[in-house]
């Protein structure tokens, strides 16, 4: 029988490789959106099968039915309660997608899902900010509501889909309460009044049209600058779920994205498979970090290649993304 590989204490390694406050944000590689109870139930069933490799976001905006904001907000609050009862207080809960700050339903959303007797969502998603000030105001109002409810404020995820938000993207990524930025492809393209062709809404056009490429790169660069998580836009081909996997792979390889939206349960497994490191990558990272630990984190060489703390951090992130630990 082969020997069992020794395990690595990733939490301890993080204190060696990163100074206090420098550890980048870390999230599941897929964010699945559900705007109806039956879609949420399907996602829960799949999560039970696959494990905690993807988030579920309760969608109160574009993915929800129109004209029932109070009903939808109450559904989200009740779902958070039921999730905690099923999985326990320590489980990573669903996120909630709010209405934009310019919509009067934003206040209704936060007052309902951030009540004292409602378990705090894992995060709140803010769509359609027009500028930095919109995100700052949202953080302020969320903080006020949480103080009233005597609970810590959840992290904010921000959907970058307007010209103004893209212009302020580095400032938005630098806000302490922001954990992740997502790209809103469809609203971004429509905001160009026909100047960007329809082909940019799908692949390969979305990766090749210059204005869209620029937006994707700016968002990703801003996230990596401040240690936040860049999340890629949806794949619209819901009856070709494998396309979501192909999009995720290219978004990671060419644009540096670490997470991607899903809008159909069949897309989830393809996105997860594309964004999680392979077994060979995990084995290599484990071996390098084991040897680094033996060398007390000084430089080492393996197979004729030098490794030091810079590459150790790379391999640490490989293992961290595979560890199914987020927080």
Secondary structure, DSSP 8 states (H G I E B T S, - for coil): ---------HHHHHHHHS-TT-------SEEEEE-SHHHHHHHHHHHHHH-SSEEEEEESSTTS-TT-HHHHHHHHHHHHHHHHHHH-TTS---EEE---TTSTHHHHHHHHHT-TTS---SEEEE----SHHHHHHHHHHHHHHHHHTTS---EEEEEE-SHHHHHTHHHHHT-TTEEEEEE-HHHHHHTTTTSS-GGGGSTTHHHHSHHHHHHHHHHHHHHHHHT-EEEE---S-TT-THHHHHHHHHHHHHH---EEEESSHHHHHHHHHHHS--HHHHHHHHHHHHHHHHTTT--EEETTEEE-HHHHHHHHHHHHHHTT---
